[in-house]
Amino acid sequence: MSAVLFLIGRIIFAEFWLQAAYTHLFKSANLVGYMQSKGMKSAKSAVVGTGFLLLIGGLSMLLGISPKIGVIVLAVFLIGVSFKMHAFWKVTDPMAKSMDRVQFAKNMALLGALLMILMIPHPWAYSLGW
């Protein structure tokens, strides 16, 4: 039963990353504009690049293929985006500051979850990898 619950949790967790990857890769216009508003150069390239990080990490979590690599890829994404795009301590507008604070906190919680995932023995039940 615990292996099935773990698989369900993996599917839900992976769906979050894969949905974000889809947005980055196929619905990127709003993200590009947002990144440009934050002063990001080459915003389109950055959105597509981070989309591939999300795709690789999400597939790793879903399929259980090299989850340590998947965790590293997603951690790199979260650290980069959190400190560049959601630096709430630099924002003066109260509404924007609040939104960035929430996004930053969410990303740090996800980073914490990823670090915990590193402690789960491999291979995972119902996984295609090692």
Steps between C-alpha positions, in 0.01 A plus 500: 500500500779745586659447156170588332464813715855597414422455128187716531701767680768485228238545229350802676843650570620440143182651355589831665839509327372370167217754491755776560722353226208506256432865581866594459536316170163558331325794671799719576383849396391611849809351660729676253330833575526439874870415474563811293322708765747359754793611283586158360700513180425234237169429671369269226813283514483493879135392496569221252814391688319485831216317326745222412624489860140461617433231240809298591433530872129426468559190286765383744254526790217336304697210356751458784789523255812642666304685769820648646569671169135609482525652848819686407344636179188618682706646786706701250178629348350593838809672633547702182141605458441569868789739550474669159127516430350503851745721692223653712754687713575722199136581417340823620142455375310330787285278275794386286712448812229280651470291182877455476520406868238227450674368187839505674360312802330242275824443313695456822241246622535311171878512537466351848280221362759429230775473760289250694446300181877451483472286814254251347684177408533414132371345286150621573204264489330503160786691342665456163843593623763487765 
